[in-house]
Structures are given as C-alpha cells and as structure tokens.
Amino acid sequence: MLALAALSVACAKRYEVRIDDGYAEPLNLNLVVALEPGNRKSTVFSQITRPLMDYEEETGRSFRQEFAVANQRREAEEARLKVLNGRLAKAREGPEREALGRQTEELAARLAELQLPSPPRTLADNATPERLTSLLAQNGGRVGVLSPEGELFE
C-alpha cells in the first residue's frame, strides 16, 4: 500500500487513466495503512519515501539557482524603481515628469506581479489543512501527504 501511495505521488498531475473518450481519472490515491506498533512501519515508510525525498532534494538544488536569479532580477527592478522615484520627486511639472510618472507606475505594476518561485515540495507529513492548501497551490495541485504515524487523523 505504501508503494502504491509513493507511485501515486510520483505520477499525480503527470499522468491519468483514460477510461473512455472524454472520461479520465487522475492517479491520485487516498490510502490508509493501519498496523499495530512493532510492525516496522517507520522502516518501510522511510525506504518507500526515500526516492521521493531524493527527488525533492534534487529539484531543490535547481530551485535555489532559479530563486537566486529571480531574486536578483527583483532586487535590480526595485533599485531601478527607487532611482525613478527619486528622479520623479525632483522633476518639475511638465512632459518629463509625466513620462517619469508613467515609467514609475509601469515598473511598480510589473514588480507587483513578479512572484518569486516557491521551493518544490513533493511530500508533506504534518501539515494543517491551511498549509496543505498553500502547498497544493505552490506545487501545481500536486503534493503527497504521507506519514508513518497518522497525525493527519488526529
């Protein structure tokens, strides 16, 4: 069951099962594995989820580069906006001030829309429903909630 859960996480939002023309099902699974203490749940759990955690770590490395580039761009645009605002504050009424005002507004609007990327997450184990909603939004509707202890049901 844990292997099926891990496969479901790996395939979710990437593949679907086409039952018929116009009808498809996602590969999401909702599973509960309940065992008494002492059945090696944690050991098996860590072995099954290791590839997913390795994938998350690997994509996290490339994310750090992507984030650094995006953050650098944002900081450069913010510095440019600061310079434009300074020039706008000193400008006299007239066409030059109007042009600076338009440039400032356009740059501020672009900055407001510029979002820094979020780190990729494949797994969540102890997430509140609110945090889970955020994780799903940040990861394109794809995250696995897997836990060897079942905190989700508490």
C-alpha positions in Angstrom: 0.0 0.0 0.0 2.8 2.4 0.8 4.5 1.7 -2.6 1.2 2.5 -4.3 1.0 5.7 -2.3 4.5 6.7 -3.4 3.8 5.9 -7.0 0.6 7.9 -6.8 2.6 10.9 -5.6 5.2 10.5 -8.4 2.5 10.2 -11.1 -0.1 12.7 -9.9 -0.7 15.6 -12.3 1.6 13.9 -14.8 -0.5 11.0 -16.0 -4.1 10.0 -15.9 -6.1 6.9 -16.8 -8.3 7.3 -19.8 -11.3 5.1 -19.3 -13.1 6.1 -22.4 -13.2 9.1 -24.9 -14.0 12.1 -22.8 -13.6 10.3 -19.4 -10.3 10.2 -17.5 -9.4 9.7 -13.9 -6.3 11.2 -12.1 -3.8 8.8 -10.5 -4.5 10.2 -7.0 -5.0 7.7 -4.3 -6.3 8.1 -0.8 -4.9 5.3 1.3 -4.7 4.4 5.0 -2.3 1.7 6.2 -3.1 0.8 9.8 -0.9 -1.6 11.7 -0.2 -2.3 15.3 3.0 -0.9 16.8 6.1 -3.0 16.2 5.3 -3.9 12.5 8.3 -1.9 11.1 6.1 0.8 9.6 8.7 3.5 10.1 11.4 1.5 8.4 9.3 0.5 5.4 8.0 4.1 5.2 11.5 5.6 5.1 12.6 3.1 2.4 9.5 3.7 0.3 9.6 7.5 0.5 13.4 7.8 0.0 13.2 8.2 -3.8 10.6 11.0 -3.4 12.7 12.8 -0.8 15.8 12.4 -3.1 13.8 13.9 -6.0 12.7 16.8 -3.8 16.3 17.4 -2.7 17.5 17.3 -6.3 14.8 19.7 -7.6 15.6 21.9 -4.6 19.1 22.4 -5.8 18.0 23.7 -9.2 15.3 25.7 -7.4 17.9 27.6 -5.4 19.6 28.7 -8.6 16.2 29.7 -10.1 15.3 31.6 -6.9 18.7 33.4 -6.8 18.2 34.6 -10.4 14.6 35.7 -9.9 15.5 37.4 -6.6 18.4 39.2 -8.3 16.0 40.5 -11.1 13.6 41.6 -8.4 16.2 43.5 -6.5 17.5 45.2 -9.7 14.0 46.3 -10.6 13.4 47.6 -7.0 16.6 49.6 -7.2 15.6 50.9 -10.6 12.2 51.9 -9.1 13.9 53.7 -6.3 16.0 55.7 -8.8 12.9 56.6 -10.8 11.0 57.7 -7.7 14.0 59.9 -6.8 14.0 61.5 -10.2 10.2 61.9 -10.2 10.4 63.7 -6.8 12.9 66.2 -8.2 11.2 66.7 -11.6 9.3 69.8 -12.4 5.8 69.8 -13.8 5.7 69.0 -17.5 6.2 66.3 -20.0 9.3 64.9 -18.4 7.6 64.5 -15.0 4.6 62.8 -16.7 6.9 60.4 -18.6 8.7 59.6 -15.3 5.4 59.0 -13.6 4.3 56.6 -16.3 7.6 54.7 -16.1 7.3 54.5 -12.3 3.7 53.2 -12.4 4.6 50.6 -15.1 7.6 49.4 -13.2 5.7 49.3 -9.9 2.9 47.3 -11.6 5.5 44.8 -13.0 7.0 44.4 -9.6 3.6 43.7 -8.0 3.1 40.9 -10.5 6.6 39.5 -10.2 6.4 36.5 -7.8 9.4 34.7 -6.5 9.3 30.9 -7.2 8.4 28.7 -4.3 10.5 25.7 -3.3 9.2 22.5 -4.9 7.6 20.1 -2.4 6.7 16.5 -3.1 5.8 15.4 0.4 4.1 16.9 3.4 3.6 15.0 6.6 2.4 17.2 9.4 0.5 19.9 7.5 -2.6 21.8 8.6 -5.4 22.0 6.1 -4.5 25.7 5.5 -0.8 24.9 4.9 -1.8 22.0 2.7 -3.9 24.3 0.6 -0.9 26.6 0.2 1.4 23.7 -0.7 -1.0 22.5 -3.3 -1.2 25.9 -4.9 2.6 26.3 -4.9 3.1 22.9 -6.5 0.5 22.9 -9.2 -2.0 20.9 -7.2 0.4 18.1 -6.5 1.7 17.0 -3.1 1.7 13.8 -1.1 0.6 13.7 2.5 2.4 10.6 3.8 3.1 9.9 7.5 4.1 6.7 9.3 2.2 7.8 12.4 -1.2 9.2 11.1 -1.1 12.7 12.6 -3.4 13.8 9.8 -6.3 11.9 11.6 -5.7 13.5 14.9 
